Amino acid sequence: MPEFYLIPKRLARKAPRLAAAAQTIEAGLFRSTFWLMRRMSIDTSLWLSGLMFSLIGPFSSKAAKARENLAIAFPDKTEEWRRKTTRQICKYIGISLAELIKLDQIWEERETRLEYVIEPEARKRMENRKPSIFLTAHVGAWQIASLVTREFNMDICTVYAPESNPFMNDLMLALRQSFGRDLISTEDSPRRFIQELRAGNSIVMAMDTRPDAGKLIPFFGRKALTSTSPPGLALKTGAALMLGRGERLPGGRYRITIYDPLISPSPDESVKEQAAALTEIIYSHFEKWISEYPEQWLCLKRRWPKAHKL
């Protein structure tokens, strides 16, 4: 989530007291909204949250970043298409937030809301509760995808990015408890991830965001700074590396697909080279998902480096 909603970031940095007050007010507004949405039905909360974000979101600075990303990923599309798609992206941000708030309730209604497509080797791995790294992207019902691990009673640690607003961070941490046994911050040491996997636990993470450091990997025909750490962790620990996606279906239903474990295309290479090759395979899947549902790609930060930085 953004650092500030009510005041411009530049103004906030020049006036720390104003920034602190704005963050407190923002957290209060979200807390009240979350409280209200918990008392609505699932379908009503998803509709209302989507409507609110579709009206407000297109005027934020994040919408401009989404349009820039769409222009790079879909260069043949028109400016009008990017504008309309960005409005839809804002709507799905709201829907995703409502899905997070309603995650436990969606699970309670799983008989009528969830369907699974699990490939054979992935099913064997999950039935035996073998340590695995489940990777997804911020496209579609990506948070719903984690519910499949409840179906198999797996011990799951979910990786999350801390919020800049400390008040919002506390609110979001409370919501994210629905994901699994434990939460791991992206700021934690890699040792923590290794410990969890070697203890027999599994990890869920969205892998499509821009890291502070990584390797330039092709993404929609243009190199993007990308983390190769998840494949590297799998190679070092023997954990399976599996892709999972959540799709929204008509009638408030969802399809969760888990693909068979990825296999290194170059097993004789170094771990570093294998991790890079696996990352390219992962991102080729992400491209397909995003191309299928570009309006559901939550691309709110600049994904590709500026030309002069390449």
Secondary structure, 3 states (H helix, E strand, C coil): CCCCCCCCHHHHHHCHHHHHHHHHHHHHHHHHHHHHHHCCCHHHHHHHHHHHHHHHHHHCHHHHHHHHHHHHHCCCCCHHHHHHHHHHHHHHHHHHHHHHHCHHHHHHCHHHHEEEEECHHHHHHHHCCCCEEEEECCECCCCHHHHHHHHCCCCEEEEECCCCCHHHHHHHHHHHHHHCCEEEECCCCHHHHHHHHHCCCEEEEECCCCCCCCEEEEECCEEEEECCHHHHHHHHHCCEEEEEEEEEECCCEEEEEECCCCCCCCCCCCHHHHHHHHHHHHHHHHHHHHHHCHHHECCCCCCCCCHHHC
